[in-house]
Amino acid sequence: MLKGIIYYSVLLKSFYPIRKILEQSLPVPLFFRSRRRYLAAGQAAFQKPIPSISKRKEDKMSHRILQQAAETRRSIYALNKQLPLSAAETAQIVEHAVKHTPSAFNSQSTRVVVLFGAEHEKLWQFAENALRAIVPADRFEPTAQKLAMFKAAAGTVLFFEDQNVIKGLQEQFPAYAENFPVWAEHADAMHQYAVWTTLSAAGIGANLQHYNPLIDQDVAREWDIPASWTLRAQLVFGGVQAPAAEKAYGPLEGRFKVFGS
């Protein structure tokens, strides 16, 4: 308390009130022993630079930063292998999302695998092989071109849900059993959005694909995926070769309502 009184008195450049307070509140011998030490501490505190108001405002993250990141996130298909970040930095973005994205009952059931380079290309070769088996050869060219665009990117993030975690929650909370698979999908979607938006903010383009379950067996075998992990989505990412096309926005009337104030 005394240090607080001294600090603010120093800021006001007035030592007289400090002396009067100390004289009235401390025994006389203690006051004289302590005065120099406290005044020296107060002078040192006064000499420290105080951040300006504008600096403090800059340090506090604005909600507009998040909104701008959301506006930047788009489905970008023309991608290349030239990432503006290293593979390690890109993987850290994904890791951060896995740690900090919320989930119902804090289940943390989402599982994520990141593929770079040849491993990423191998994934889309699996997709091509699976699709060639079911798409007529004379109609396959558009599909081949699309898959080639994915393969030309730098990497892919695979999103899974661990069914063992979901089943465990169903057993622990039977009243909500039918909801846990739905809530798990919510959590997985939030992970996808968090990774996608942060990659976009870092200047990395991406688009979200769903080639499961066609590629599930190949993915599980190639990367030793546990049997309890169910593949839900694939986020293709890379350097931006060409920006996304202009996006049309429908009217918000009927989609957004506010009641009260």
WODA-V488312 format. One record per backbone hydrogen bond with DSSP energy under -1.0 kcal/mol. NH is the residue of the N-H (numbers start at 0). CO is the residue of the C=O. E is the energy in kcal/mol with one decimal. If there is no record, write none. Layout:
# WODA-V488312
nh,co,e
NH,CO,E
NH,CO,E
This chain:
# WODA-V488312
nh,co,e
4,0,-2.3
5,1,-2.5
6,2,-2.8
7,3,-2.1
8,4,-1.9
9,5,-2.6
10,6,-2.1
11,7,-1.3
12,9,-2.3
13,8,-2.3
18,14,-2.1
19,15,-2.1
20,16,-2.3
21,17,-2.9
22,18,-2.5
23,19,-1.7
24,20,-1.8
25,21,-2.2
30,26,-2.6
31,27,-2.1
32,28,-1.9
33,29,-2.2
34,30,-2.0
37,33,-2.5
38,34,-2.8
39,35,-2.4
40,36,-1.9
41,37,-2.4
42,38,-2.5
43,39,-2.1
44,40,-2.2
45,41,-2.1
46,42,-1.5
55,51,-2.2
56,52,-2.0
57,53,-1.8
58,54,-2.1
59,55,-1.2
64,61,-1.3
66,62,-2.0
67,63,-2.7
68,64,-1.9
69,65,-2.2
70,66,-2.1
71,67,-1.7
72,68,-1.6
75,205,-2.5
78,76,-1.4
79,238,-2.1
82,80,-1.3
89,85,-2.4
90,86,-2.6
91,87,-1.8
92,88,-1.4
93,89,-1.4
94,90,-2.6
95,91,-2.6
96,92,-1.7
97,93,-2.2
98,94,-2.0
99,95,-2.2
100,96,-2.0
105,102,-2.1
106,103,-1.8
110,159,-2.2
112,157,-2.1
114,155,-3.0
116,153,-1.6
118,115,-1.5
120,116,-2.2
121,117,-2.1
122,118,-1.5
123,119,-1.4
124,120,-1.4
125,121,-2.0
126,122,-1.8
127,123,-1.8
128,124,-2.6
129,125,-2.4
130,126,-2.3
131,127,-2.4
133,130,-1.3
134,130,-2.5
138,135,-1.8
139,136,-1.2
143,139,-2.7
144,140,-2.3
145,141,-1.9
146,142,-2.5
147,143,-2.1
148,144,-1.5
149,145,-1.6
150,146,-2.5
151,147,-1.7
152,149,-1.4
153,236,-1.2
154,236,-2.1
155,114,-2.0
156,234,-2.6
157,112,-3.5
158,232,-2.5
159,110,-3.2
160,229,-1.8
161,108,-2.5
162,227,-3.3
165,161,-1.5
166,162,-2.8
167,163,-2.1
168,164,-1.9
169,165,-2.1
170,166,-2.1
171,167,-1.9
172,168,-2.8
175,172,-1.9
176,173,-1.4
178,175,-1.7
179,175,-1.2
182,178,-2.8
183,179,-2.2
184,180,-1.6
185,181,-1.8
186,182,-2.3
187,183,-2.6
188,184,-2.4
189,185,-2.2
190,186,-2.1
191,187,-2.3
192,188,-2.5
193,189,-2.7
194,190,-2.6
195,191,-2.6
196,192,-2.8
197,193,-2.0
198,194,-2.6
199,195,-2.1
200,196,-2.2
201,197,-1.4
202,199,-1.8
203,198,-2.8
204,237,-2.0
206,235,-2.0
208,233,-3.5
214,210,-1.2
215,212,-1.1
218,214,-2.5
219,215,-2.6
220,216,-2.3
221,217,-2.6
222,218,-2.2
224,219,-1.5
228,225,-1.8
229,160,-2.5
231,158,-3.4
232,158,-1.3
233,208,-2.8
234,156,-2.9
235,206,-2.6
236,154,-2.7
237,204,-2.0
238,79,-1.8
240,77,-2.7
241,77,-1.4
254,251,-2.5
255,251,-1.5
